[in-house]
Amino acid sequence: MFKSKQPSLSAVQDDLAKLVDDVRALLSVKELDAIPEIRGVRQRIDEGLASAKDSAEQVLQQTRHAAACADQYAKDEPWRIAGAALAVGALVTYVMCRR
């Protein structure tokens, strides 16, 4: 089977933090203040980064909550999880054998 290497959540967070730092460093170059359009671009980018950061944090919190709920459900209802896994396995086996 193919194995795709998924980046870890902390690696994605680190990459996002580095990107934000790089963009902010670029926007802080004072020589660019002489260009009036740059001020507007800086403001829009800064607002966009703040919005993206807030959205990413909300998604992260929702993902953690969903994972915790799924984990708790699996602990509370292990036989339902096992039954569902058995049903899915049987269905996949049936479909593969028909080919």
C-alpha positions as CSV (number, residue, x, y, z in Angstrom):
1,M,0.0,0.0,0.0
2,F,1.0,3.6,-0.4
3,K,2.1,5.4,2.7
4,S,1.8,9.2,2.6
5,K,3.9,11.0,5.2
6,Q,1.5,13.5,6.9
7,P,3.2,16.4,8.7
8,S,2.5,16.5,12.4
9,L,0.3,19.1,13.8
10,S,3.2,20.8,15.6
11,A,5.2,20.9,12.4
12,V,2.3,22.6,10.6
13,Q,2.0,25.1,13.5
14,D,5.7,25.8,13.4
15,D,5.6,26.4,9.7
16,L,2.7,28.7,10.0
17,A,4.4,30.6,12.8
18,K,7.5,31.0,10.7
19,L,5.5,32.2,7.7
20,V,3.8,34.8,9.8
21,D,7.1,36.0,11.3
22,D,8.6,36.2,7.8
23,V,5.7,38.3,6.5
24,R,5.8,40.6,9.5
25,A,9.5,41.0,9.1
26,L,9.0,42.0,5.5
27,L,6.2,44.4,6.4
28,S,8.4,46.1,9.0
29,V,11.0,47.3,6.5
30,K,10.9,51.1,7.1
31,E,12.1,52.0,3.6
32,L,8.8,50.8,2.2
33,D,7.0,53.6,4.1
34,A,7.8,56.0,1.3
35,I,5.3,54.2,-0.9
36,P,1.7,55.1,0.0
37,E,0.2,51.9,-1.4
38,I,2.4,49.8,0.8
39,R,0.7,51.2,4.0
40,G,-2.7,49.9,2.7
41,V,-1.2,46.6,1.7
42,R,0.5,46.2,5.1
43,Q,-2.8,46.9,6.9
44,R,-4.8,44.4,4.8
45,I,-2.1,41.7,5.1
46,D,-1.9,42.3,8.9
47,E,-5.7,42.0,9.2
48,G,-5.6,38.9,7.0
49,L,-2.9,37.3,9.1
50,A,-4.8,38.1,12.3
51,S,-8.0,36.6,10.9
52,A,-6.2,33.5,9.6
53,K,-4.5,33.0,13.0
54,D,-7.8,33.2,14.8
55,S,-9.4,30.8,12.3
56,A,-6.6,28.3,12.7
57,E,-6.9,28.5,16.4
58,Q,-10.6,27.8,16.3
59,V,-10.1,24.9,13.9
60,L,-7.5,23.5,16.2
61,Q,-9.7,23.7,19.2
62,Q,-12.6,22.1,17.4
63,T,-10.4,19.3,16.1
64,R,-9.1,18.6,19.6
65,H,-12.7,18.6,21.0
66,A,-13.8,16.2,18.2
67,A,-10.9,13.9,18.9
68,A,-11.6,13.9,22.6
69,C,-15.3,13.2,22.0
70,A,-14.4,10.3,19.6
71,D,-11.9,8.9,22.1
72,Q,-14.4,9.1,24.9
73,Y,-17.1,7.4,22.8
74,A,-14.7,4.6,21.9
75,K,-14.0,4.1,25.6
76,D,-17.7,4.2,26.5
77,E,-18.9,2.0,23.6
78,P,-16.1,-0.4,22.7
79,W,-18.5,-3.1,21.4
80,R,-20.2,-0.7,19.0
81,I,-16.8,0.4,17.6
82,A,-15.8,-3.3,17.2
83,G,-19.1,-4.1,15.5
84,A,-18.8,-1.2,13.2
85,A,-15.2,-2.2,12.3
86,L,-16.4,-5.7,11.7
87,A,-19.2,-4.5,9.4
88,V,-16.9,-2.3,7.4
89,G,-14.3,-5.1,7.1
90,A,-17.0,-7.5,5.9
91,L,-18.3,-5.0,3.4
92,V,-14.8,-4.3,2.0
93,T,-14.1,-8.0,1.8
94,Y,-17.4,-8.7,0.0
95,V,-16.8,-5.9,-2.6
96,M,-13.2,-7.1,-3.2
97,C,-14.2,-10.7,-3.6
98,R,-16.9,-9.8,-6.2
99,R,-14.2,-8.3,-8.5
